[in-house]
Amino acid sequence: MAMETVKILDTTLRDGEQSAGAGLTVEEKLEIARQLERMNVDIIEAGFAASSPGDFEAVKTIARAVRSPVIASLARCVIDDIDTAWDAIKDAENPRIHTFISSSGVQIMHQLRKNQEEVLDMAVASVERAKGHCEDVEFSPMDATRTDLDFLCQLLEATIAVGATTINIPDTVGYAVPSEFTEFLNSIQDKVPNINQATLSVHCHNDLGLAAANSIAAVEAGARQIEVCINGLGERAGNASAEEVIMAIETRKDKLGVTTNIDTRQIYRTSRMVSDVFGFALQANKAIVGANAFRHASGIHQDGVLKERSTFEIMEPSSVGWPSNELVLGKLSGRAGLRARLEDLGYQLKKEDLDSAFEAFKALADRKREVNDADLEALMANERRTVSENSIYTLSHVQVSSGNHEIPTATIVLKKDDEELLETATGTGPVDAVYAAINKIVGVPLTLTEYNVGAVTAGIDAQGSVTIRMKKDNQEYVGRGSDTDILVASAKAYLHSINRLLAIEEGEKSAATKS
C-alpha cells in the first residue's frame, strides 16, 4: 500500500520575511522561489500581495516565473485584499488564495474590535470572494489554538461549506504543546462534519521551541499539509523548521507512515542560500543543516562511526545534500575542474556566468593556496550578489592606512555606470574609515546597527565573511561580503547593503507607479 503524502507549504518568502531585520528584493525572492521549486516544495507562499506595492510585484513575478508548485498569496479577510491577491497570482500555473482572520477572544476583542458573528461573516464572505477567483482556497483562523473550540468549529464548517479546500490551524503564538495539540486537532475533526472535504493543515510557531514537535504531532493526528520556513525563520522565534519537519517525516516513515514530495538532496543548498540572502547565520548545532550536524567529537562516537556509520548517524549526510567528499582546487585548476565541482555543489552555470565565476576563482586562488567547498560557496554568493541585483555601485579599489600611531585613513574607488568615483576619509578605526569614504560617495543616510565577522574556512589564509545591518527610516537592510582581506570584505558588505536599499526603494517606486 502506497504511503500518504504530506504536502509542504513553504512560507519563507512571507512569514520568513517577517523576521526582524529581514527585507528582500524581488530578485532575491525569485531566486529563493526557484530553489524551492528545485527542492520540489508543493506550495510556495510567495508573499502578502496587499501589504505593499513591492510585495505585490514580488508575488506577481514569482507567479509568472515559477511553474511547478502552487503559488499562494496571503490575504486578510478583506475583499480588497482578496482581489489584490488574485491580481498578483492570476498568471500562476497553480494559483492559491490564502485568507485569514483572527479568531481567538483576545485578538477579536483587542485587535479586530469585533464580535464573533462579524468575524464569521467576514470569513465566509472572503472565502466566497476568493472562490470566485480560483478553485484553490485556504482559510486560516489566526491564533486558533487559543480560540474557543465551539466557535472555531463553527468557523471552519462555514468556510468549508462555501469552498475552502484547505483548512489551516495556526498555533500563531507558539502556545501549544504536542499532546494538547493532538487532542485539539482530533476534537476539530470530530466536531466539524465536513472537515473531510478539505485538507487539514497546521502552521506552528516556535515561541516555546515546540514548532517542529507540534507539526509532527499534527501529522500523527491526520494533518496532511505542514507550513514551514527554511532554517526556522519567521515572526519572533520563527516557524517550524522546514528541514527538521521534512527529515523527521522521511527518517521516521516507520512510525509516521507518510512521506513528502521533497527532494531532500536540495535541503543543504537551500538552507545555505536562505542564510546568505537573509543575512542570518546558522547556529553550529542546528539540526540537519548546522555545521556540527554530522560532526563527531567524542572518541566513542568517532570509533562507532568509523566501524559503522549508522551507530551514531540516523541519516546519510548526502541525503540532505551535504557534500560527501571534498575536491580541493588551486591556482592551477581549470574551468572544467571548477565547473565539475560547482555542479557537484548544485550550481548550474551558463557559459558567461562560468567565465565570471572562473575569473573570481583565479583571483581567489592567487591569494589562497587551496580553495575548498566553503570558499566556493562564498565565491558564488559574492557572484550572485553582483549579478542578480541591480548594483548601482561596484567596488573598484580599497586602500587603508592604519596603526597604533596614526589616524586610520581609507581611500575608496567606486564605479557607477562608467564613472569612477574616488573619496578619502578618516575614522576611529580602519572599518569606520572605509565606511566614511563610501558614505562620501553615495550620500545615503544610514545607521550601522550590527557588524559581524566570521571565517568562511579555517587557516590563516581563510576568507573573512562580514555581515552588517543598516537602518534607514526604521527599515533594516542586510549586507554581506567575503574576501581574504577583511577590510575589503567589510567594504563589499557595506556596499551590498546600500545597493539592496537602493534596489528595494526603486522596486517600491516602480511597483507603486505600475499600480
C-alpha positions as CSV (number, residue, x, y, z in Angstrom):
1,M,0.0,0.0,0.0
2,A,1.3,3.4,-1.0
3,M,2.1,5.9,1.8
4,E,0.0,9.1,2.1
5,T,1.9,12.2,1.2
6,V,2.1,15.2,3.4
7,K,2.2,18.5,1.4
8,I,4.8,21.0,2.4
9,L,3.8,24.7,2.2
10,D,6.9,26.9,2.4
11,T,6.3,30.4,3.8
12,T,9.9,31.6,3.9
13,L,9.1,34.4,1.5
14,R,6.1,35.6,3.6
15,D,6.3,34.7,7.2
16,G,10.1,34.2,7.0
17,E,10.5,37.7,5.7
18,Q,8.7,38.9,8.9
19,S,11.8,38.0,10.8
20,A,13.1,41.2,12.4
21,G,15.8,42.7,10.3
22,A,14.8,40.8,7.1
23,G,14.0,42.6,3.8
24,L,14.5,41.1,0.4
25,T,14.5,42.4,-3.2
26,V,12.2,41.0,-5.8
27,E,15.2,39.3,-7.4
28,E,16.3,37.7,-4.2
29,K,12.7,36.4,-3.6
30,L,12.6,35.0,-7.1
31,E,15.9,33.2,-6.6
32,I,14.8,31.6,-3.4
33,A,11.4,30.6,-5.1
34,R,13.3,28.9,-7.9
35,Q,15.4,27.0,-5.4
36,L,12.2,25.9,-3.5
37,E,10.9,24.7,-6.9
38,R,14.1,22.6,-7.3
39,M,13.5,21.2,-3.8
40,N,10.0,20.2,-5.1
41,V,8.1,22.2,-2.4
42,D,4.3,21.6,-3.0
43,I,3.2,25.2,-2.2
44,I,5.2,28.4,-2.1
45,E,3.5,31.2,-0.1
46,A,5.2,33.9,-2.2
47,G,4.1,36.9,0.0
48,F,1.3,39.1,1.1
49,A,0.4,40.9,-2.1
50,A,-1.8,43.6,-0.5
51,S,0.8,44.6,2.1
52,S,2.9,46.8,-0.2
53,P,3.5,47.5,-3.9
54,G,6.9,45.8,-3.6
55,D,5.3,42.6,-2.2
56,F,2.7,42.7,-4.9
57,E,5.4,42.9,-7.5
58,A,7.4,40.0,-5.9
59,V,4.3,37.7,-5.8
60,K,3.4,38.6,-9.3
61,T,6.9,37.9,-10.6
62,I,7.1,34.6,-8.8
63,A,3.7,33.5,-10.1
64,R,4.8,34.1,-13.7
65,A,8.2,32.6,-13.4
66,V,7.8,29.5,-11.1
67,R,5.5,27.0,-12.7
68,S,5.6,23.6,-10.8
69,P,4.5,24.5,-7.3
70,V,1.2,26.0,-6.2
71,I,1.9,29.8,-5.8
72,A,-0.1,31.3,-2.9
73,S,-0.6,34.9,-1.7
74,L,-1.8,35.6,1.8
75,A,-4.8,38.0,2.2
76,R,-6.8,39.3,5.1
77,C,-10.5,38.6,5.2
78,V,-10.9,41.9,3.4
79,I,-12.4,42.0,-0.1
80,D,-9.8,44.4,-1.4
81,D,-7.0,42.1,-0.1
82,I,-8.6,39.1,-1.8
83,D,-8.8,40.9,-5.1
84,T,-5.2,42.2,-4.9
85,A,-4.0,38.7,-4.1
86,W,-5.8,37.3,-7.2
87,D,-4.3,40.1,-9.4
88,A,-0.8,39.0,-8.2
89,I,-1.2,35.3,-8.7
90,K,-3.6,35.0,-11.6
91,D,-0.8,34.2,-14.1
92,A,0.4,31.2,-11.9
93,E,0.1,27.7,-13.3
94,N,-1.4,26.7,-9.9
95,P,-2.7,29.7,-8.0
96,R,-4.0,29.7,-4.4
97,I,-5.5,32.5,-2.3
98,H,-4.8,32.0,1.4
99,T,-7.1,34.2,3.5
100,F,-7.0,34.6,7.3
101,I,-8.7,36.4,10.2
102,S,-8.2,36.5,14.0
103,S,-10.4,34.0,15.8
104,S,-9.3,34.0,19.5
105,G,-11.2,36.0,22.0
106,V,-8.2,38.2,22.9
107,Q,-7.4,39.1,19.3
108,I,-11.1,39.6,18.3
109,M,-11.5,42.0,21.3
110,H,-8.3,43.9,21.3
111,Q,-7.1,43.7,17.7
112,L,-10.1,43.4,15.4
113,R,-12.5,45.0,18.0
114,K,-15.4,43.0,16.5
115,N,-17.6,40.2,17.7
116,Q,-17.7,36.5,16.7
117,E,-20.7,37.0,14.4
118,E,-18.9,39.7,12.5
119,V,-15.7,37.6,12.2
120,L,-17.8,34.6,10.9
121,D,-19.5,36.9,8.3
122,M,-16.1,38.3,7.1
123,A,-14.6,34.9,6.9
124,V,-17.4,33.4,4.8
125,A,-17.6,36.5,2.5
126,S,-13.9,36.4,1.9
127,V,-13.7,32.7,1.1
128,E,-16.7,33.1,-1.3
129,R,-14.9,36.0,-2.9
130,A,-11.6,34.0,-3.2
131,K,-13.6,31.0,-4.6
132,G,-14.9,33.3,-7.3
133,H,-11.3,33.9,-8.5
134,C,-9.8,30.4,-8.2
135,E,-10.6,26.9,-7.1
136,D,-7.8,26.5,-4.6
137,V,-8.6,28.5,-1.4
138,E,-7.0,28.2,2.0
139,F,-8.6,29.6,5.2
140,S,-6.8,30.2,8.5
141,P,-8.3,31.3,11.8
142,M,-5.4,33.1,13.3
143,D,-4.5,32.2,16.9
144,A,-6.6,29.0,16.5
145,T,-5.0,27.2,19.5
146,R,-6.3,30.0,21.9
147,T,-9.8,30.1,20.2
148,D,-13.0,28.8,21.8
149,L,-13.4,25.3,20.3
150,D,-17.1,25.6,19.5
151,F,-16.7,28.9,17.7
152,L,-13.6,27.6,15.9
153,C,-15.5,24.6,14.6
154,Q,-18.4,26.8,13.6
155,L,-16.0,29.0,11.6
156,L,-14.3,26.0,9.9
157,E,-17.6,24.3,9.0
158,A,-18.9,27.6,7.4
159,T,-15.8,28.3,5.4
160,I,-15.6,24.7,4.1
161,A,-19.2,24.9,3.1
162,V,-18.5,27.9,0.8
163,G,-15.5,26.4,-0.8
164,A,-12.3,26.4,1.3
165,T,-10.2,23.5,0.1
166,T,-7.5,23.7,2.8
167,I,-8.2,24.5,6.5
168,N,-5.1,25.6,8.3
169,I,-4.9,25.6,12.1
170,P,-2.2,28.1,13.2
171,D,-0.5,28.0,16.5
172,T,0.2,31.6,15.9
173,V,1.9,32.4,19.2
174,G,3.6,29.0,19.7
175,Y,1.4,28.3,22.7
176,A,0.5,24.6,22.2
177,V,2.4,21.5,23.5
178,P,2.3,18.3,21.3
179,S,-0.1,16.2,23.4
180,E,-2.5,19.1,23.7
181,F,-2.2,19.9,20.0
182,T,-3.0,16.3,19.1
183,E,-6.2,16.4,21.2
184,F,-7.1,19.8,19.8
185,L,-6.9,18.6,16.2
186,N,-8.7,15.3,17.0
187,S,-11.5,17.4,18.5
188,I,-11.8,19.6,15.4
189,Q,-12.0,16.5,13.2
190,D,-14.7,15.1,15.4
191,K,-16.8,18.3,15.7
192,V,-16.6,19.6,12.1
193,P,-18.9,17.4,10.0
194,N,-17.5,18.5,6.6
195,I,-13.8,18.5,7.6
196,N,-13.0,15.7,5.2
197,Q,-13.9,18.0,2.3
198,A,-10.7,20.0,2.9
199,T,-7.0,19.2,3.6
200,L,-6.1,19.8,7.2
201,S,-3.0,21.9,7.6
202,V,-1.1,23.4,10.5
203,H,1.2,26.4,10.9
204,C,3.3,26.2,14.1
205,H,5.4,29.0,15.7
206,N,8.4,28.3,17.8
207,D,7.9,30.6,20.9
208,L,8.3,27.6,23.2
209,G,10.7,25.7,20.9
210,L,8.0,23.2,20.0
211,A,7.1,24.1,16.4
212,A,8.6,21.1,14.8
213,A,7.3,18.8,17.5
214,N,3.8,20.2,17.2
215,S,4.0,19.8,13.4
216,I,4.9,16.1,13.7
217,A,2.2,15.6,16.3
218,A,-0.2,17.2,13.8
219,V,0.9,14.7,11.1
220,E,0.1,11.9,13.6
221,A,-3.3,13.5,14.2
222,G,-4.1,13.5,10.4
223,A,-2.8,16.8,9.1
224,R,-1.7,16.4,5.5
225,Q,-0.2,19.9,4.9
226,I,2.5,21.4,7.1
227,E,3.6,25.1,6.8
228,V,7.3,25.7,7.4
229,C,10.1,28.1,6.8
230,I,13.7,27.3,5.7
231,N,16.0,27.5,8.8
232,G,13.0,28.0,11.0
233,L,12.8,31.7,10.1
234,G,9.7,33.8,10.8
235,E,8.0,36.1,13.2
236,R,9.6,36.4,16.7
237,A,11.1,33.0,17.5
238,G,10.3,31.7,14.0
239,N,8.2,28.9,12.4
240,A,8.6,25.2,12.2
241,S,11.9,24.5,10.5
242,A,11.4,23.0,7.0
243,E,14.4,20.8,7.2
244,E,13.6,19.4,10.6
245,V,9.9,18.6,9.8
246,I,10.8,17.1,6.4
247,M,13.6,14.9,7.6
248,A,11.6,13.8,10.7
249,I,8.9,12.6,8.3
250,E,11.4,11.0,5.9
251,T,13.5,9.4,8.6
252,R,10.6,8.1,10.7
253,K,8.4,6.7,8.0
254,D,8.3,3.6,10.1
255,K,6.5,5.5,12.8
256,L,4.5,8.1,10.9
257,G,3.5,6.1,7.8
258,V,3.7,9.1,5.5
259,T,6.2,10.7,3.1
260,T,6.7,14.0,1.3
261,N,7.4,15.0,-2.3
262,I,10.6,16.9,-1.3
263,D,14.0,16.3,-3.0
264,T,15.8,16.2,0.3
265,R,19.2,16.4,-1.5
266,Q,18.4,20.1,-2.1
267,I,18.0,20.9,1.6
268,Y,21.6,21.9,2.4
269,R,21.9,24.2,-0.6
270,T,18.5,25.8,0.1
271,S,19.4,26.4,3.7
272,R,22.8,28.0,2.8
273,M,21.1,30.2,0.1
274,V,18.5,31.4,2.5
275,S,21.0,32.1,5.3
276,D,23.1,34.1,2.9
277,V,20.3,36.1,1.3
278,F,18.6,36.9,4.7
279,G,21.9,37.5,6.4
280,F,21.1,35.3,9.3
281,A,23.9,32.9,10.3
282,L,23.0,29.3,11.2
283,Q,23.9,28.1,14.7
284,A,26.5,25.3,14.6
285,N,24.3,22.8,16.3
286,K,21.2,23.4,14.1
287,A,19.6,20.1,13.3
288,I,20.1,18.8,9.8
289,V,21.9,21.9,8.3
290,G,24.2,23.2,11.1
291,A,28.0,22.9,10.8
292,N,28.1,20.3,13.5
293,A,25.1,18.3,12.4
294,F,27.3,15.4,11.1
295,R,30.4,16.1,13.1
296,H,31.5,13.6,15.8
297,A,33.9,14.9,18.5
298,S,33.6,12.1,21.1
299,G,36.1,9.3,20.7
300,I,33.4,6.7,21.3
301,H,31.2,8.3,18.6
302,Q,34.1,8.5,16.2
303,D,35.1,4.9,16.8
304,G,31.5,3.8,16.2
305,V,31.0,5.8,13.0
306,L,34.3,4.5,11.6
307,K,33.1,1.0,12.2
308,E,29.5,1.5,11.0
309,R,28.0,4.9,10.2
310,S,24.6,4.0,11.5
311,T,25.9,3.6,15.1
312,F,25.6,7.4,15.6
313,E,24.1,8.7,12.4
314,I,20.4,8.3,11.7
315,M,20.6,9.7,8.1
316,E,23.2,9.9,5.4
317,P,24.7,13.4,5.1
318,S,24.4,13.2,1.4
319,S,20.6,12.6,1.7
320,V,20.2,16.2,2.6
321,G,22.8,17.5,0.2
322,W,25.9,17.7,2.4
323,P,29.0,17.2,0.3
324,S,30.1,13.6,0.9
325,N,33.7,14.4,-0.2
326,E,35.7,17.5,-0.9
327,L,37.8,18.2,-4.1
328,V,40.3,20.9,-3.3
329,L,41.0,23.3,-6.1
330,G,44.0,25.6,-6.6
331,K,45.5,28.2,-8.9
332,L,46.4,25.6,-11.5
333,S,42.9,24.2,-11.8
334,G,41.0,24.9,-15.0
335,R,37.4,25.7,-16.0
336,A,36.5,22.0,-16.3
337,G,37.5,21.3,-12.7
338,L,35.7,24.4,-11.4
339,R,32.6,23.6,-13.4
340,A,32.6,20.0,-12.2
341,R,32.9,20.9,-8.5
342,L,30.3,23.7,-8.8
343,E,27.9,21.2,-10.4
344,D,28.5,18.8,-7.5
345,L,27.6,21.6,-5.1
346,G,24.4,22.2,-7.1
347,Y,25.3,25.2,-9.3
348,Q,24.3,25.1,-12.9
349,L,26.1,27.9,-14.7
350,K,25.7,29.4,-18.2
351,K,28.9,30.0,-20.1
352,E,29.0,33.7,-19.3
353,D,28.3,33.0,-15.6
354,L,31.1,30.3,-15.6
355,D,33.5,32.8,-17.2
356,S,32.8,35.4,-14.5
357,A,33.0,32.8,-11.7
358,F,36.3,31.4,-13.1
359,E,37.8,34.9,-13.1
360,A,36.8,35.4,-9.4
361,F,38.1,31.9,-8.6
362,K,41.5,32.5,-10.2
363,A,41.8,35.8,-8.3
364,L,40.9,34.0,-5.0
365,A,43.3,31.1,-5.8
366,D,46.2,33.6,-6.2
367,R,45.6,34.6,-2.6
368,K,44.8,31.2,-1.2
369,R,46.9,28.1,-1.5
370,E,43.8,25.9,-1.6
371,V,40.2,26.7,-2.5
372,N,37.7,24.3,-0.8
373,D,33.9,23.9,-1.0
374,A,33.2,26.6,1.6
375,D,35.3,29.0,-0.3
376,L,33.4,28.2,-3.5
377,E,30.1,28.7,-1.8
378,A,31.3,32.1,-0.5
379,L,32.5,32.9,-4.0
380,M,29.2,32.0,-5.6
381,A,27.4,34.0,-3.0
382,N,29.5,37.0,-4.0
383,E,28.9,36.4,-7.6
384,R,25.1,36.2,-7.0
385,R,25.1,39.4,-5.1
386,T,27.0,41.0,-8.0
387,V,24.9,39.7,-11.0
388,S,21.4,39.1,-9.6
389,E,20.9,42.6,-8.2
390,N,20.8,45.9,-9.8
391,S,24.1,47.1,-8.4
392,I,24.2,50.8,-8.8
393,Y,27.7,51.0,-7.3
394,T,30.5,48.4,-7.6
395,L,33.8,48.3,-5.6
396,S,36.9,49.0,-7.6
397,H,39.6,49.8,-5.1
398,V,40.2,49.8,-1.3
399,Q,43.3,51.3,0.3
400,V,43.6,51.6,4.0
401,S,46.4,53.1,6.2
402,S,46.1,52.5,10.0
403,G,48.2,51.6,13.0
404,N,48.5,52.4,16.7
405,H,50.3,55.7,16.0
406,E,48.3,57.1,13.0
407,I,44.8,58.1,12.2
408,P,43.1,55.4,10.2
409,T,42.6,56.6,6.6
410,A,40.8,54.9,3.7
411,T,40.7,55.6,0.0
412,I,37.8,54.1,-1.9
413,V,37.1,54.0,-5.6
414,L,33.5,53.0,-6.6
415,K,32.3,52.6,-10.1
416,K,28.8,53.9,-11.1
417,D,27.9,53.3,-14.7
418,D,31.2,54.1,-16.5
419,E,32.3,56.7,-14.0
420,E,34.9,56.1,-11.3
421,L,34.3,57.9,-8.0
422,L,37.1,58.4,-5.5
423,E,37.0,59.6,-1.9
424,T,39.3,59.6,1.1
425,A,38.1,59.7,4.7
426,T,39.4,59.1,8.3
427,G,37.7,57.2,11.0
428,T,38.0,55.9,14.5
429,G,39.3,52.6,13.0
430,P,40.0,51.2,9.6
431,V,36.5,49.9,9.0
432,D,34.9,53.2,10.2
433,A,37.3,55.0,7.7
434,V,36.2,52.7,4.9
435,Y,32.5,53.3,5.6
436,A,33.1,57.0,5.9
437,A,34.7,57.2,2.5
438,I,31.9,55.2,0.9
439,N,29.3,57.5,2.6
440,K,31.0,60.5,1.0
441,I,30.4,59.0,-2.4
442,V,26.9,57.5,-2.1
443,G,25.4,60.1,0.2
444,V,22.8,57.7,1.6
445,P,22.0,58.4,5.3
446,L,22.4,55.0,7.0
447,T,22.9,53.9,10.6
448,L,25.1,50.9,11.2
449,T,23.2,48.7,13.7
450,E,25.2,45.4,13.5
451,Y,28.6,44.3,12.3
452,N,29.7,40.7,12.5
453,V,32.9,39.0,11.2
454,G,33.4,35.3,10.7
455,A,35.8,33.0,8.9
456,V,34.5,31.1,5.9
457,T,37.2,28.4,6.3
458,A,40.0,27.6,8.7
459,G,43.6,28.7,8.4
460,I,45.5,32.0,8.3
461,D,44.5,32.4,4.6
462,A,40.8,31.9,5.3
463,Q,38.3,34.2,3.7
464,G,36.6,36.5,6.1
465,S,32.8,36.9,5.9
466,V,31.2,40.1,7.0
467,T,27.5,40.6,7.7
468,I,26.2,44.0,8.6
469,R,22.8,45.5,9.2
470,M,22.0,49.1,8.3
471,K,18.9,51.1,9.2
472,K,17.2,53.9,7.3
473,D,13.7,55.2,8.3
474,N,13.2,52.3,10.7
475,Q,13.8,49.8,7.9
476,E,16.8,47.4,8.2
477,Y,18.9,46.3,5.3
478,V,21.4,43.5,5.4
479,G,24.7,43.4,3.6
480,R,27.2,40.6,3.2
481,G,30.7,40.3,1.7
482,S,33.6,37.9,1.8
483,D,37.3,38.3,0.9
484,T,40.7,37.2,2.1
485,D,41.1,40.8,3.2
486,I,38.6,41.6,6.0
487,L,38.6,45.3,5.1
488,V,37.7,44.5,1.5
489,A,35.0,42.1,2.8
490,S,33.7,44.9,5.0
491,A,33.6,47.3,2.1
492,K,31.7,44.7,0.0
493,A,29.2,44.1,2.8
494,Y,28.6,47.9,3.2
495,L,28.1,48.4,-0.5
496,H,25.9,45.4,-0.7
497,S,23.5,46.8,1.9
498,I,23.5,50.2,0.0
499,N,22.7,48.5,-3.3
500,R,20.0,46.5,-1.7
501,L,18.4,49.6,-0.2
502,L,18.5,51.4,-3.5
503,A,17.1,48.3,-5.3
504,I,14.3,47.9,-2.8
505,E,13.4,51.6,-2.9
506,E,13.5,51.6,-6.7
507,G,11.3,48.4,-6.8
508,E,8.8,50.0,-4.4
509,K,8.6,53.2,-6.6
510,S,8.3,51.1,-9.8
511,A,5.6,48.9,-8.3
512,A,3.7,51.9,-7.0
513,T,3.8,53.6,-10.5
514,K,2.5,50.4,-12.1
515,S,-0.4,50.1,-9.7
